[in-house]
Amino acid sequence: MNAKVQASKKLSLEQKKRLLEEMLFARRFEERCYEAYVERKIGGFLHLYSGEEACAHGVIEAANPGSDYVLTSYRDHVHAIKCGVDPKAVMAELYAKVTGCCKGLGGSMHIFGVENRFMGGYALVGGPFPLAAGIAKGIQMKKGKEICICFLGDAANNQGTFHESLNMAKLWNLPVLYVCENNLYGIGTRIDRSTAVVDQYKRVSAYNIPSTQVDGQDVEIVYEAAVEAVEHVRSGKGPYFLELMTYRYRGHSMSDSNAYRPKSEERIWSDRDPIIMLRDRLVEAKEMTIEDYKKMDNQILDQIESEVIKFAEESPEPPLEMLEKYVLVENDPWVKGGRGGVN
């Protein structure tokens, strides 16, 4: 069995340092995406993950990436990279280049890495819920040891697919872990204005699914809670629901002015930056210095510019013949009959 499956409930010093580097890379990657969007090198919708890094990194670190299946919504770049998808391929996808992980045809909201068992980001709100249940059912039928991890946003929980999927997941005791990244807002609507039960982990009690709510800004706390959740699911006890209280530092998407959030609230959450919290903890423990951190940051910035961005900008666009390559047309009556199937 992979060592990751038998994870310790406490992060080692080596893991902390690596996670700090990974989360800092994720932050700088997303910031560079922001700049590229402003430069009009990235088009379409773009939803950034800045501020929520401890969620994806803490949970996936506790699982077995590459073996366990992971799905999420359209805020998906960081999850894909943590699962092992090449950052160059992710950036190339955002640039709509043929070297992207979906050959430039998916864009920001449709990042996939099937070879890494990252089964995609989905633009349809609530879309991953039934897919995760289906993947988990497949694992169960094959008597596999893998689990399926489904990341979701708090606002998506009001979709009917949420309740239908959780009911089936518990009814069949499926090996699926639902992870709610609760950033308090569904686009511009605060959760207490849209949802009767604000604490999302309480909602799954209707389906007799064990659940917990923890601080999503502290990667150590996330990891410890995720280890317990993963062990529960992998042991055959059925689904588990983990709610992580977090905050996105930018608007819902690039078209969001972010004018609806109080500045005082933003300051409170910015003081609990997951990267700075872990950095300061390591510095206070004399395991690294601020100079070490600055050096790491500079190396990451250089890597993103000289490798990731360079790769995306120099990659070719999809050729014209790809326009129809992945479109299924043989059963379309308009194609067969010429006029809506009328001969």
C-alpha positions as CSV (number, residue, x, y, z in Angstrom):
1,M,0.0,0.0,0.0
2,N,1.3,3.5,-0.9
3,A,2.8,5.3,2.1
4,K,0.5,8.2,1.5
5,V,-2.5,6.0,2.3
6,Q,-1.1,5.3,5.7
7,A,-0.4,9.0,6.4
8,S,0.5,10.3,9.8
9,K,-2.0,12.5,11.4
10,K,0.7,15.2,11.8
11,L,2.6,16.9,9.1
12,S,6.4,16.2,9.2
13,L,8.8,19.1,8.9
14,E,9.6,18.0,5.3
15,Q,5.9,18.1,4.4
16,K,5.4,21.5,5.9
17,K,8.3,23.0,3.9
18,R,7.1,21.3,0.7
19,L,3.5,22.4,1.2
20,L,4.6,25.9,1.8
21,E,6.5,25.9,-1.5
22,E,3.5,24.2,-3.2
23,M,1.0,26.7,-1.9
24,L,3.3,29.7,-2.7
25,F,3.7,28.3,-6.2
26,A,-0.1,28.0,-6.5
27,R,-0.6,31.7,-5.4
28,R,2.0,33.0,-7.8
29,F,0.5,30.8,-10.6
30,E,-2.9,32.3,-10.0
31,E,-1.5,35.9,-9.8
32,R,0.2,35.3,-13.1
33,C,-3.1,34.1,-14.6
34,Y,-4.7,37.4,-13.4
35,E,-2.0,39.4,-15.2
36,A,-2.3,37.3,-18.4
37,Y,-6.1,37.8,-18.4
38,V,-5.6,41.6,-18.1
39,E,-3.2,41.4,-21.0
40,R,-5.9,39.5,-22.9
41,K,-3.8,36.4,-23.4
42,I,-6.4,34.4,-21.5
43,G,-10.0,34.7,-22.5
44,G,-13.3,33.4,-21.3
45,F,-14.1,33.0,-17.6
46,L,-11.4,32.8,-15.0
47,H,-11.9,31.9,-11.4
48,L,-8.9,32.3,-9.1
49,Y,-8.1,30.2,-6.0
50,S,-6.0,32.8,-4.1
51,G,-6.6,32.5,-0.3
52,E,-8.0,29.0,-0.4
53,E,-4.7,27.1,-1.0
54,A,-4.7,25.2,2.3
55,C,-7.9,23.4,1.3
56,A,-6.8,21.6,-1.8
57,H,-3.2,21.1,-0.5
58,G,-4.2,19.8,2.9
59,V,-6.8,17.4,1.6
60,I,-5.0,15.9,-1.3
61,E,-1.8,15.6,0.7
62,A,-3.8,13.3,3.1
63,A,-5.0,11.2,0.2
64,N,-3.2,9.2,-2.5
65,P,-2.9,11.5,-5.5
66,G,-2.5,9.6,-8.7
67,S,-4.5,6.7,-7.3
68,D,-7.5,8.4,-5.7
69,Y,-9.9,10.2,-8.0
70,V,-10.5,14.0,-7.6
71,L,-13.2,16.2,-9.0
72,T,-14.0,19.9,-8.4
73,S,-15.9,22.8,-9.8
74,Y,-14.6,25.6,-12.1
75,R,-12.0,27.0,-9.6
76,D,-9.8,24.1,-10.6
77,H,-6.2,25.1,-11.5
78,V,-4.6,24.4,-8.1
79,H,-6.4,21.1,-7.6
80,A,-5.1,19.8,-10.9
81,I,-1.5,20.9,-10.2
82,K,-1.6,19.3,-6.7
83,C,-2.8,16.1,-8.3
84,G,0.2,16.1,-10.5
85,V,-0.9,17.8,-13.7
86,D,2.0,19.7,-15.3
87,P,1.6,23.4,-14.6
88,K,2.8,24.2,-18.1
89,A,-0.1,22.1,-19.5
90,V,-2.5,23.9,-17.3
91,M,-1.3,27.4,-18.3
92,A,-1.2,26.3,-22.0
93,E,-4.9,25.3,-21.6
94,L,-5.7,28.7,-20.2
95,Y,-3.9,30.2,-23.2
96,A,-6.0,28.0,-25.5
97,K,-2.9,26.3,-26.9
98,V,-2.8,22.8,-28.4
99,T,-0.3,21.7,-25.7
100,G,-2.8,22.4,-23.0
101,C,-4.2,19.5,-20.9
102,C,-7.4,19.6,-23.0
103,K,-5.6,20.6,-26.3
104,G,-6.7,24.2,-25.8
105,L,-10.4,23.3,-26.2
106,G,-11.5,23.4,-22.6
107,G,-10.1,26.6,-21.0
108,S,-10.0,27.5,-17.3
109,M,-13.2,25.8,-16.2
110,H,-12.4,22.5,-17.8
111,I,-9.0,21.4,-16.6
112,F,-8.5,17.6,-16.8
113,G,-5.7,15.2,-16.0
114,V,-7.1,11.8,-16.4
115,E,-3.7,10.1,-16.2
116,N,-3.3,11.7,-12.8
117,R,-6.9,10.7,-11.9
118,F,-7.9,14.4,-11.8
119,M,-11.3,13.9,-13.4
120,G,-11.9,17.5,-14.1
121,G,-13.2,20.8,-13.2
122,Y,-16.8,21.5,-14.2
123,A,-18.5,24.7,-15.2
124,L,-22.0,23.3,-14.3
125,V,-22.7,24.2,-10.7
126,G,-23.5,20.9,-8.8
127,G,-22.2,18.9,-11.8
128,P,-19.5,17.0,-9.9
129,F,-21.8,15.5,-7.2
130,P,-23.4,12.7,-9.3
131,L,-20.2,12.1,-11.2
132,A,-18.3,11.5,-7.9
133,A,-21.0,9.1,-6.8
134,G,-20.7,7.3,-10.1
135,I,-16.9,7.0,-9.9
136,A,-17.2,5.8,-6.3
137,K,-19.8,3.2,-7.3
138,G,-17.3,2.0,-9.9
139,I,-14.6,1.7,-7.3
140,Q,-16.9,-0.3,-5.1
141,M,-18.0,-2.7,-7.8
142,K,-14.4,-3.4,-8.7
143,K,-13.5,-3.8,-5.0
144,G,-10.8,-1.2,-5.3
145,K,-8.9,0.5,-2.5
146,E,-9.2,4.0,-4.1
147,I,-11.6,6.7,-3.0
148,C,-13.2,9.6,-4.8
149,I,-12.8,13.1,-3.5
150,C,-15.3,15.7,-4.6
151,F,-14.6,19.3,-3.9
152,L,-17.6,21.7,-3.8
153,G,-18.4,25.2,-3.1
154,D,-20.9,26.2,-0.4
155,A,-23.4,27.8,-2.8
156,A,-23.5,24.6,-4.9
157,N,-25.1,22.7,-2.0
158,N,-28.5,24.2,-2.8
159,Q,-28.6,22.3,-6.0
160,G,-30.8,19.2,-6.2
161,T,-27.9,17.1,-7.3
162,F,-26.2,17.6,-3.9
163,H,-29.1,16.0,-2.0
164,E,-29.7,13.3,-4.5
165,S,-26.1,12.3,-4.7
166,L,-25.5,12.3,-0.9
167,N,-28.6,10.2,-0.4
168,M,-27.3,7.6,-2.9
169,A,-23.8,7.8,-1.5
170,K,-24.9,6.8,2.0
171,L,-27.6,4.3,0.8
172,W,-24.8,2.4,-1.0
173,N,-22.0,3.3,1.4
174,L,-19.9,4.6,-1.4
175,P,-16.2,5.5,-1.0
176,V,-16.6,9.2,-1.6
177,L,-15.3,12.2,0.4
178,Y,-17.2,15.4,-0.1
179,V,-15.1,18.5,0.7
180,C,-16.9,21.8,1.0
181,E,-14.7,24.8,0.5
182,N,-17.0,27.3,2.2
183,N,-15.8,30.8,1.2
184,L,-19.0,32.4,2.5
185,Y,-20.2,33.7,-0.9
186,G,-22.0,32.3,-3.9
187,I,-20.8,34.8,-6.6
188,G,-21.9,38.0,-4.8
189,T,-24.5,36.6,-2.4
190,R,-23.4,35.9,1.2
191,I,-24.3,32.5,2.5
192,D,-26.7,33.7,5.2
193,R,-28.8,35.4,2.5
194,S,-29.2,32.3,0.4
195,T,-29.0,29.2,2.7
196,A,-31.3,28.4,5.6
197,V,-28.6,26.3,7.4
198,V,-25.4,28.2,7.2
199,D,-23.2,25.5,8.7
200,Q,-22.9,23.1,5.7
201,Y,-21.7,20.1,7.7
202,K,-25.0,20.0,9.6
203,R,-27.0,19.6,6.4
204,V,-25.7,16.1,5.7
205,S,-27.1,14.8,9.0
206,A,-30.3,14.2,7.1
207,Y,-28.5,11.4,5.2
208,N,-26.7,10.0,8.2
209,I,-23.3,10.9,6.9
210,P,-20.6,11.8,9.4
211,S,-19.2,15.3,9.0
212,T,-17.0,18.0,10.6
213,Q,-16.2,21.7,10.1
214,V,-12.6,23.0,10.5
215,D,-10.5,26.0,9.8
216,G,-9.7,26.0,6.1
217,Q,-6.9,28.6,6.4
218,D,-4.6,26.4,8.4
219,V,-3.1,23.6,6.2
220,E,-2.1,21.6,9.3
221,I,-5.6,21.6,10.6
222,V,-7.0,20.7,7.2
223,Y,-4.5,17.9,6.8
224,E,-5.3,16.4,10.2
225,A,-9.0,16.5,9.6
226,A,-8.6,15.1,6.1
227,V,-6.5,12.2,7.3
228,E,-9.4,11.1,9.5
229,A,-11.9,11.6,6.8
230,V,-9.8,9.7,4.2
231,E,-9.3,6.8,6.6
232,H,-13.0,6.7,7.3
233,V,-13.9,6.5,3.6
234,R,-11.1,4.1,2.6
235,S,-11.9,1.7,5.5
236,G,-15.3,1.0,3.9
237,K,-17.5,2.9,6.3
238,G,-19.0,5.0,3.5
239,P,-19.1,8.7,2.6
240,Y,-17.8,11.6,4.7
241,F,-18.4,15.3,4.5
242,L,-15.6,17.8,5.4
243,E,-16.4,21.5,5.6
244,L,-13.4,23.9,5.4
245,M,-14.0,27.5,6.3
246,T,-12.0,29.6,3.9
247,Y,-12.0,32.9,1.9
248,R,-11.2,33.9,-1.7
249,Y,-9.0,36.9,-1.9
250,R,-10.3,38.0,-5.3
251,G,-13.8,38.3,-6.7
252,H,-15.8,35.3,-7.8
253,S,-14.4,35.7,-11.3
254,M,-12.4,38.3,-13.3
255,S,-15.6,40.1,-14.1
256,D,-16.5,40.5,-10.4
257,S,-15.8,44.0,-9.0
258,N,-15.9,42.5,-5.5
259,A,-17.7,45.6,-4.2
260,Y,-20.2,43.6,-2.1
261,R,-17.8,42.5,0.6
262,P,-17.0,44.7,3.6
263,K,-13.4,45.8,3.7
264,S,-13.2,45.0,7.4
265,E,-14.1,41.4,6.6
266,E,-11.5,41.2,3.9
267,R,-8.8,42.5,6.3
268,I,-9.7,39.9,8.9
269,W,-9.3,37.1,6.4
270,S,-6.2,38.6,4.8
271,D,-4.6,38.5,8.3
272,R,-5.1,34.7,8.2
273,D,-3.4,34.1,4.9
274,P,-2.7,30.3,4.8
275,I,0.8,30.8,3.2
276,I,1.9,33.5,5.7
277,M,0.5,31.5,8.6
278,L,2.6,28.4,7.7
279,R,5.7,30.6,6.9
280,D,5.6,32.4,10.2
281,R,5.1,29.1,12.1
282,L,8.3,27.7,10.5
283,V,10.2,30.9,11.1
284,E,9.2,31.0,14.8
285,A,10.3,27.4,15.1
286,K,13.6,28.4,13.5
287,E,13.1,25.9,10.8
288,M,13.6,28.5,8.1
289,T,14.3,32.3,7.8
290,I,12.5,35.1,6.0
291,E,15.5,35.1,3.7
292,D,14.9,31.4,2.9
293,Y,11.3,32.3,2.1
294,K,12.2,35.2,-0.1
295,K,14.7,33.0,-2.0
296,M,11.9,30.4,-2.5
297,D,9.5,33.0,-3.7
298,N,12.0,34.4,-6.2
299,Q,12.8,30.9,-7.5
300,I,9.1,30.2,-8.0
301,L,8.5,33.5,-9.8
302,D,11.4,32.8,-12.1
303,Q,10.1,29.2,-12.8
304,I,6.6,30.5,-13.6
305,E,8.0,33.1,-16.0
306,S,10.8,31.2,-17.6
307,E,9.1,27.8,-17.9
308,V,5.3,28.0,-17.4
309,I,4.5,31.2,-19.2
310,K,7.3,30.7,-21.8
311,F,5.8,27.3,-22.7
312,A,2.3,28.6,-23.0
313,E,3.2,31.6,-25.1
314,E,5.5,29.7,-27.5
315,S,3.0,26.8,-27.9
316,P,1.0,26.7,-31.1
317,E,-2.8,27.2,-31.3
318,P,-5.0,24.2,-32.2
319,P,-5.1,23.7,-36.0
320,L,-8.3,24.4,-37.8
321,E,-8.9,20.7,-38.6
322,M,-9.4,20.1,-34.8
323,L,-12.6,22.2,-35.0
324,E,-14.7,19.1,-35.8
325,K,-12.4,16.4,-34.4
326,Y,-14.0,15.9,-31.1
327,V,-17.6,16.7,-32.2
328,L,-19.9,13.6,-32.5
329,V,-22.1,14.2,-35.6
330,E,-23.1,10.9,-37.1
331,N,-26.3,10.6,-35.1
332,D,-27.4,14.2,-35.7
333,P,-30.6,14.2,-37.9
334,W,-29.7,17.5,-39.4
335,V,-26.5,15.9,-40.7
336,K,-28.2,12.7,-41.8
337,G,-31.3,14.2,-43.4
338,G,-30.0,17.5,-44.5
339,R,-33.1,19.3,-43.2
340,G,-33.8,18.1,-39.7
341,G,-33.9,14.5,-40.8
342,V,-36.5,15.1,-43.5
343,N,-35.5,13.3,-46.7
